[in-house]
Structure formats: C-alpha cells, structure tokens
Amino acid sequence: MILATTESVSGYRVARTLGLVRGSTVRVRHVGRDLIASLRNLAGGEVYEYTKLLAEVREQAVDRMISEASALGANGIVCVRFQSAEVSRAAAEMMCYGTAVELRPE
C-alpha cells in the first residue's frame, strides 16, 4: 500500500478514486505512565513514555485505515492526515484518514 500526504504520487496516476477511508483508536491514560511523566516534567526533557504511546497509537490508526482501504481494493491512499481529539479527561482519540485510490504506473 502506498501512502502519501499529497494528492498525487510521483510515477503513478490515479486510475480510480474509491473514497474516504479512516482508522481510529481511543486510548485512556495509564496511571504508571502518568506518574513517571509527572516526575520527568519536574526535571524537564522528553517524556519518553508518551512519545512511545503516541507512536503506537498512530501506527494502530494507520493500520486500521489501510485495512479499510484494502477492503475497497485500493493500492494507495492519498491526502493522508492525522487528527486527535480529547474524548474525556482521561481518554483521547487518534484518527488517520485519507482518500483510497487505485494507482497505476505512468
């Protein structure tokens, strides 16, 4: 599957547009990670626990988007974007979306 944040992919043409695809996941805060993050916040610097968590969440959202596109028969997704939203005080959603397309070499 070819993913692009642009409307086109160099060396390919869009033969068919299959529609909007998305993948999302909602995660809640983890007491242990929050405690460690709070301690790190006192000293400053990167909060590795959250960096790792967000990377995992983004990958899961991308994987779900790719599954949806594959089910439509797509071999590419263009205009890929990420969006996050707070669902509650302790939970957040990460969404990945784009346009599923059938790409053909030029």
DRENFI-378528 format. One record per atom (N, C-alpha, C): residue number from 1; residue in one letter; atom name; x, y, z. Coordinates in steps of 0.05 Angstrom, whole numbers. Each point is the difference from the previous one (the first is absolute). Example, Ala and Ser with C-alpha at 12.3 -4.5 7.8 and 13.67 -1.06 7.14 Angstrom:
// DRENFI-378528
+-----+-----+------+--------+--------+--------+
!   n ! res ! atom !      x !      y !      z !
+-----+-----+------+--------+--------+--------+
!   1 !   a !    N !    264 !   -114 !    156 !
!   1 !   a !   CA !    -18 !     24 !      0 !
!   1 !   a !    C !     18 !     24 !      0 !
!   2 !   s !    N !     -7 !     21 !    -14 !
!   2 !   s !   CA !     16 !     24 !      1 !
!   2 !   s !    C !    -15 !     22 !     14 !
+-----+-----+------+--------+--------+--------+
END
This chain:
// DRENFI-378528
+-----+-----+------+--------+--------+--------+
!   n ! res ! atom !      x !      y !      z !
+-----+-----+------+--------+--------+--------+
!   1 !   m !    N !     17 !    -24 !      0 !
!   1 !   m !   CA !    -17 !     24 !      0 !
!   1 !   m !    C !     18 !     25 !      0 !
!   2 !   i !    N !     -5 !     18 !    -18 !
!   2 !   i !   CA !     15 !     25 !     -2 !
!   2 !   i !    C !    -16 !     21 !     15 !
!   3 !   l !    N !     13 !     14 !     19 !
!   3 !   l !   CA !    -13 !     21 !     15 !
!   3 !   l !    C !     14 !     26 !     -7 !
!   4 !   a !    N !    -16 !     21 !     -4 !
!   4 !   a !   CA !     11 !     27 !     -6 !
!   4 !   a !    C !    -17 !     21 !     13 !
!   5 !   t !    N !     14 !     21 !      9 !
!   5 !   t !   CA !    -14 !     23 !     11 !
!   5 !   t !    C !     -8 !     19 !    -22 !
!   6 !   t !    N !      9 !     -5 !    -24 !
!   6 !   t !   CA !     -6 !     17 !    -23 !
!   6 !   t !    C !    -23 !    -11 !    -16 !
!   7 !   e !    N !    -10 !     15 !    -19 !
!   7 !   e !   CA !    -22 !     -9 !    -17 !
!   7 !   e !    C !      9 !    -19 !    -22 !
!   8 !   s !    N !     26 !     -1 !     -5 !
!   8 !   s !   CA !     10 !    -17 !    -21 !
!   8 !   s !    C !     25 !    -14 !     10 !
!   9 !   v !    N !      8 !    -21 !    -15 !
!   9 !   v !   CA !     24 !    -16 !      7 !
!   9 !   v !    C !     17 !      1 !    -25 !
!  10 !   s !    N !     25 !      9 !      3 !
!  10 !   s !   CA !     18 !      1 !    -23 !
!  10 !   s !    C !      3 !    -27 !    -13 !
!  11 !   g !    N !     -3 !     -1 !    -27 !
!  11 !   g !   CA !      3 !    -24 !    -15 !
!  11 !   g !    C !    -25 !    -16 !     -3 !
!  12 !   y !    N !    -22 !      9 !     12 !
!  12 !   y !   CA !    -26 !    -14 !     -1 !
!  12 !   y !    C !    -22 !     20 !     -8 !
!  13 !   r !    N !    -21 !    -11 !    -10 !
!  13 !   r !   CA !    -24 !     16 !     -5 !
!  13 !   r !    C !    -23 !    -13 !     15 !
!  14 !   v !    N !    -19 !     16 !      8 !
!  14 !   v !   CA !    -24 !    -10 !     14 !
!  14 !   v !    C !    -19 !    -10 !    -22 !
!  15 !   a !    N !     -3 !    -27 !     -1 !
!  15 !   a !   CA !    -18 !    -12 !    -19 !
!  15 !   a !    C !    -29 !      0 !      9 !
!  16 !   r !    N !     -3 !     -1 !     27 !
!  16 !   r !   CA !    -27 !      0 !     11 !
!  16 !   r !    C !      0 !      9 !     29 !
!  17 !   t !    N !    -19 !     17 !      7 !
!  17 !   t !   CA !     -3 !      9 !     27 !
!  17 !   t !    C !    -21 !    -17 !     13 !
!  18 !   l !    N !      7 !    -12 !     23 !
!  18 !   l !   CA !    -18 !    -19 !     13 !
!  18 !   l !    C !    -15 !     12 !     25 !
!  19 !   g !    N !     10 !     22 !      9 !
!  19 !   g !   CA !    -14 !     14 !     22 !
!  19 !   g !    C !     16 !      4 !     26 !
!  20 !   l !    N !    -13 !     13 !     19 !
!  20 !   l !   CA !     12 !      6 !     25 !
!  20 !   l !    C !      4 !    -26 !     17 !
!  21 !   v !    N !     24 !     -2 !     11 !
!  21 !   v !   CA !      6 !    -22 !     19 !
!  21 !   v !    C !     12 !     12 !     25 !
!  22 !   r !    N !     -5 !    -14 !     22 !
!  22 !   r !   CA !     10 !     10 !     25 !
!  22 !   r !    C !      6 !    -23 !     20 !
!  23 !   g !    N !     16 !      6 !     19 !
!  23 !   g !   CA !      6 !    -18 !     21 !
!  23 !   g !    C !      3 !     16 !     25 !
!  24 !   s !    N !    -11 !    -10 !     22 !
!  24 !   s !   CA !      3 !     15 !     25 !
!  24 !   s !    C !      3 !    -19 !     24 !
!  25 !   t !    N !      9 !     11 !     21 !
!  25 !   t !   CA !      3 !    -14 !     25 !
!  25 !   t !    C !     -3 !     19 !     23 !
!  26 !   v !    N !    -11 !     -9 !     22 !
!  26 !   v !   CA !     -4 !     17 !     24 !
!  26 !   v !    C !     17 !    -13 !     22 !
!  27 !   r !    N !     16 !     16 !     13 !
!  27 !   r !   CA !     16 !    -11 !     22 !
!  27 !   r !    C !     -5 !     16 !     25 !
!  28 !   v !    N !      2 !    -13 !     22 !
!  28 !   v !   CA !     -4 !     13 !     26 !
!  28 !   v !    C !     28 !      3 !     13 !
!  29 !   r !    N !      1 !     19 !     19 !
!  29 !   r !   CA !     25 !      4 !     14 !
!  29 !   r !    C !      7 !    -24 !     17 !
!  30 !   h !    N !     26 !     -4 !      5 !
!  30 !   h !   CA !     10 !    -22 !     16 !
!  30 !   h !    C !     13 !     12 !     25 !
!  31 !   v !    N !     -9 !     -8 !     23 !
!  31 !   v !   CA !      9 !     12 !     25 !
!  31 !   v !    C !     31 !     -2 !      2 !
!  32 !   g !    N !     11 !    -22 !     -6 !
!  32 !   g !   CA !     29 !     -3 !      2 !
!  32 !   g !    C !     15 !     18 !    -18 !
!  33 !   r !    N !     -9 !      2 !    -25 !
!  33 !   r !   CA !     13 !     19 !    -19 !
!  33 !   r !    C !     -3 !     29 !      9 !
!  34 !   d !    N !    -24 !      6 !     10 !
!  34 !   d !   CA !     -5 !     28 !      9 !
!  34 !   d !    C !     18 !      7 !     23 !
!  35 !   l !    N !      5 !    -18 !     18 !
!  35 !   l !   CA !     17 !      5 !     23 !
!  35 !   l !    C !     28 !      5 !     -9 !
!  36 !   i !    N !     10 !    -17 !    -17 !
!  36 !   i !   CA !     28 !      3 !    -11 !
!  36 !   i !    C !      2 !     26 !    -16 !
!  37 !   a !    N !    -21 !      6 !    -16 !
!  37 !   a !   CA !      0 !     25 !    -16 !
!  37 !   a !    C !      1 !     25 !     19 !
!  38 !   s !    N !    -15 !     -1 !     22 !
!  38 !   s !   CA !     -1 !     22 !     19 !
!  38 !   s !    C !     28 !      4 !     12 !
!  39 !   l !    N !     13 !    -21 !      6 !
!  39 !   l !   CA !     27 !      2 !     12 !
!  39 !   l !    C !     19 !     12 !    -21 !
!  40 !   r !    N !     -2 !     -9 !    -25 !
!  40 !   r !   CA !     17 !     10 !    -21 !
!  40 !   r !    C !     -5 !     30 !     -5 !
!  41 !   n !    N !    -26 !      7 !      3 !
!  41 !   n !   CA !     -8 !     28 !     -4 !
!  41 !   n !    C !     15 !     19 !     19 !
!  42 !   l !    N !      6 !    -10 !     24 !
!  42 !   l !   CA !     15 !     16 !     19 !
!  42 !   l !    C !     28 !      6 !     -9 !
!  43 !   a !    N !     12 !    -20 !    -13 !
!  43 !   a !   CA !     28 !      2 !     -8 !
!  43 !   a !    C !      2 !     12 !    -28 !
!  44 !   g !    N !    -21 !     -1 !    -16 !
!  44 !   g !   CA !      0 !     10 !    -27 !
!  44 !   g !    C !      9 !    -21 !    -20 !
!  45 !   g !    N !     -3 !      5 !    -25 !
!  45 !   g !   CA !      8 !    -18 !    -21 !
!  45 !   g !    C !    -23 !    -16 !    -12 !
!  46 !   e !    N !      7 !    -18 !    -17 !
!  46 !   e !   CA !    -20 !    -16 !    -14 !
!  46 !   e !    C !    -13 !    -20 !     19 !
!  47 !   v !    N !    -26 !     -4 !     -4 !
!  47 !   v !   CA !    -15 !    -19 !     15 !
!  47 !   v !    C !     -2 !    -25 !    -17 !
!  48 !   y !    N !     19 !    -18 !      3 !
!  48 !   y !   CA !      3 !    -24 !    -18 !
!  48 !   y !    C !    -25 !    -17 !      1 !
!  49 !   e !    N !    -12 !     -2 !     24 !
!  49 !   e !   CA !    -24 !    -18 !      2 !
!  49 !   e !    C !    -22 !     10 !    -18 !
!  50 !   y !    N !     -5 !     26 !     -2 !
!  50 !   y !   CA !    -20 !     10 !    -17 !
!  50 !   y !    C !      8 !     -1 !    -30 !
!  51 !   t !    N !     25 !      5 !     -5 !
!  51 !   t !   CA !     10 !     -2 !    -28 !
!  51 !   t !    C !     -5 !    -28 !    -11 !
!  52 !   k !    N !      7 !    -20 !     16 !
!  52 !   k !   CA !     -5 !    -28 !     -8 !
!  52 !   k !    C !    -30 !     -6 !     -3 !
!  53 !   l !    N !    -16 !      9 !     19 !
!  53 !   l !   CA !    -29 !     -5 !     -1 !
!  53 !   l !    C !    -11 !     13 !    -25 !
!  54 !   l !    N !      7 !     25 !     -7 !
!  54 !   l !   CA !    -11 !     13 !    -23 !
!  54 !   l !    C !      9 !    -13 !    -26 !
!  55 !   a !    N !     24 !    -10 !     -1 !
!  55 !   a !   CA !     10 !    -15 !    -24 !
!  55 !   a !    C !    -17 !    -25 !     -4 !
!  56 !   e !    N !     -5 !    -14 !     22 !
!  56 !   e !   CA !    -16 !    -25 !     -2 !
!  56 !   e !    C !    -29 !      6 !     -9 !
!  57 !   v !    N !    -11 !     21 !     11 !
!  57 !   v !   CA !    -27 !      8 !     -7 !
!  57 !   v !    C !     -2 !      8 !    -30 !
!  58 !   r !    N !     19 !     16 !     -9 !
!  58 !   r !   CA !      0 !      8 !    -29 !
!  58 !   r !    C !      2 !    -25 !    -18 !
!  59 !   e !    N !     18 !    -18 !      7 !
!  59 !   e !   CA !      3 !    -25 !    -17 !
!  59 !   e !    C !    -26 !    -16 !      0 !
!  60 !   q !    N !    -14 !     -2 !     22 !
!  60 !   q !   CA !    -25 !    -15 !      1 !
!  60 !   q !    C !    -21 !     14 !    -18 !
!  61 !   a !    N !     -1 !     26 !      2 !
!  61 !   a !   CA !    -20 !     15 !    -17 !
!  61 !   a !    C !      7 !     -4 !    -30 !
!  62 !   v !    N !     26 !      1 !     -7 !
!  62 !   v !   CA !      8 !     -4 !    -28 !
!  62 !   v !    C !     -7 !    -28 !     -9 !
!  63 !   d !    N !      6 !    -20 !     17 !
!  63 !   d !   CA !     -6 !    -28 !     -8 !
!  63 !   d !    C !    -30 !     -3 !     -5 !
!  64 !   r !    N !    -17 !     12 !     17 !
!  64 !   r !   CA !    -29 !     -3 !     -4 !
!  64 !   r !    C !     -9 !     15 !    -25 !
!  65 !   m !    N !     12 !     22 !     -7 !
!  65 !   m !   CA !     -6 !     14 !    -25 !
!  65 !   m !    C !      8 !    -17 !    -24 !
!  66 !   i !    N !     23 !    -12 !      1 !
!  66 !   i !   CA !     10 !    -17 !    -22 !
!  66 !   i !    C !    -19 !    -24 !     -3 !
!  67 !   s !    N !     -9 !    -12 !     21 !
!  67 !   s !   CA !    -19 !    -22 !     -2 !
!  67 !   s !    C !    -25 !      8 !    -14 !
!  68 !   e !    N !    -11 !     23 !      7 !
!  68 !   e !   CA !    -24 !     10 !    -13 !
!  68 !   e !    C !      4 !      5 !    -30 !
!  69 !   a !    N !     23 !     11 !     -7 !
!  69 !   a !   CA !      7 !      6 !    -28 !
!  69 !   a !    C !      3 !    -27 !    -15 !
!  70 !   s !    N !     14 !    -19 !     12 !
!  70 !   s !   CA !      4 !    -26 !    -13 !
!  70 !   s !    C !    -27 !    -13 !     -6 !
!  71 !   a !    N !    -19 !      2 !     18 !
!  71 !   a !   CA !    -26 !    -12 !     -3 !
!  71 !   a !    C !    -15 !     12 !    -24 !
!  72 !   l !    N !      7 !     25 !     -7 !
!  72 !   l !   CA !    -11 !     13 !    -24 !
!  72 !   l !    C !     14 !     -7 !    -26 !
!  73 !   g !    N !     23 !    -13 !      3 !
!  73 !   g !   CA !     16 !     -7 !    -24 !
!  73 !   g !    C !     21 !     21 !     -7 !
!  74 !   a !    N !      6 !     18 !     19 !
!  74 !   a !   CA !     19 !     21 !     -5 !
!  74 !   a !    C !     29 !    -11 !      2 !
!  75 !   n !    N !     18 !     13 !    -14 !
!  75 !   n !   CA !     28 !     -5 !      3 !
!  75 !   n !    C !     15 !     25 !      9 !
!  76 !   g !    N !    -15 !     21 !      6 !
!  76 !   g !   CA !     12 !     25 !      9 !
!  76 !   g !    C !    -20 !     17 !     15 !
!  77 !   i !    N !     11 !     17 !     17 !
!  77 !   i !   CA !    -16 !     19 !     14 !
!  77 !   i !    C !     14 !     27 !     -2 !
!  78 !   v !    N !    -14 !     20 !    -10 !
!  78 !   v !   CA !     11 !     27 !     -4 !
!  78 !   v !    C !    -13 !     19 !     20 !
!  79 !   c !    N !     13 !     23 !      3 !
!  79 !   c !   CA !    -10 !     21 !     18 !
!  79 !   c !    C !     -3 !    -10 !     29 !
!  80 !   v !    N !     19 !    -16 !      9 !
!  80 !   v !   CA !     -1 !    -11 !     27 !
!  80 !   v !    C !      4 !     22 !     21 !
!  81 !   r !    N !    -17 !     -1 !     20 !
!  81 !   r !   CA !      1 !     20 !     22 !
!  81 !   r !    C !     -5 !    -14 !     26 !
!  82 !   f !    N !     10 !     12 !     22 !
!  82 !   f !   CA !     -5 !     -9 !     27 !
!  82 !   f !    C !    -15 !     22 !     15 !
!  83 !   q !    N !    -16 !    -10 !     18 !
!  83 !   q !   CA !    -15 !     19 !     17 !
!  83 !   q !    C !     -4 !    -13 !     28 !
!  84 !   s !    N !      2 !     16 !     20 !
!  84 !   s !   CA !     -4 !    -11 !     27 !
!  84 !   s !    C !    -21 !     17 !     14 !
!  85 !   a !    N !    -14 !    -13 !     19 !
!  85 !   a !   CA !    -21 !     14 !     14 !
!  85 !   a !    C !     -2 !    -12 !     28 !
!  86 !   e !    N !     -7 !     17 !     19 !
!  86 !   e !   CA !     -4 !    -10 !     28 !
!  86 !   e !    C !    -28 !    -10 !      1 !
!  87 !   v !    N !     -3 !    -25 !      9 !
!  87 !   v !   CA !    -27 !    -12 !      3 !
!  87 !   v !    C !    -11 !      5 !     28 !
!  88 !   s !    N !     18 !     -2 !     19 !
!  88 !   s !   CA !     -7 !      6 !     28 !
!  88 !   s !    C !     25 !     10 !     13 !
!  89 !   r !    N !     -1 !      6 !     26 !
!  89 !   r !   CA !     24 !     10 !     14 !
!  89 !   r !    C !     23 !    -20 !     -1 !
!  90 !   a !    N !     -7 !    -26 !     -2 !
!  90 !   a !   CA !     20 !    -20 !      2 !
!  90 !   a !    C !      4 !    -16 !    -26 !
!  91 !   a !    N !    -14 !      8 !    -21 !
!  91 !   a !   CA !      2 !    -16 !    -25 !
!  91 !   a !    C !      2 !     19 !    -24 !
!  92 !   a !    N !     14 !    -10 !    -20 !
!  92 !   a !   CA !      4 !     16 !    -25 !
!  92 !   a !    C !     -2 !    -19 !    -24 !
!  93 !   e !    N !    -10 !     11 !    -22 !
!  93 !   e !   CA !     -2 !    -14 !    -25 !
!  93 !   e !    C !     21 !      9 !    -20 !
!  94 !   m !    N !     12 !    -19 !    -14 !
!  94 !   m !   CA !     18 !      7 !    -22 !
!  94 !   m !    C !    -13 !    -11 !    -25 !
!  95 !   m !    N !     -4 !     17 !    -20 !
!  95 !   m !   CA !    -12 !     -8 !    -25 !
!  95 !   m !    C !     19 !      5 !    -23 !
!  96 !   c !    N !      1 !    -18 !    -19 !
!  96 !   c !   CA !     15 !      3 !    -24 !
!  96 !   c !    C !    -19 !     -4 !    -23 !
!  97 !   y !    N !      0 !     18 !    -20 !
!  97 !   y !   CA !    -19 !     -2 !    -22 !
!  97 !   y !    C !     13 !      9 !    -26 !
!  98 !   g !    N !    -12 !     -8 !    -22 !
!  98 !   g !   CA !     10 !      7 !    -26 !
!  98 !   g !    C !    -20 !    -10 !    -21 !
!  99 !   t !    N !      9 !      2 !    -25 !
!  99 !   t !   CA !    -17 !     -9 !    -23 !
!  99 !   t !    C !     13 !    -25 !    -12 !
! 100 !   a !    N !    -16 !    -21 !      0 !
! 100 !   a !   CA !      9 !    -26 !    -11 !
! 100 !   a !    C !     -1 !      2 !    -31 !
! 101 !   v !    N !     21 !     -8 !    -13 !
! 101 !   v !   CA !      2 !      1 !    -29 !
! 101 !   v !    C !     12 !    -25 !    -12 !
! 102 !   e !    N !     -5 !     -3 !    -25 !
! 102 !   e !   CA !     14 !    -21 !    -16 !
! 102 !   e !    C !     21 !     15 !    -16 !
! 103 !   l !    N !     25 !     -6 !      6 !
! 103 !   l !   CA !     22 !     13 !    -14 !
! 103 !   l !    C !     11 !    -18 !    -22 !
! 104 !   r !    N !      7 !     12 !    -22 !
! 104 !   r !   CA !     13 !    -15 !    -23 !
! 104 !   r !    C !     26 !     14 !     -7 !
! 105 !   p !    N !     21 !    -15 !     -7 !
! 105 !   p !   CA !     24 !     13 !     -8 !
! 105 !   p !    C !     -4 !     17 !    -26 !
! 106 !   e !    N !     13 !     22 !     -2 !
! 106 !   e !   CA !     -2 !     17 !    -24 !
! 106 !   e !    C !     15 !    -12 !    -23 !
+-----+-----+------+--------+--------+--------+
END
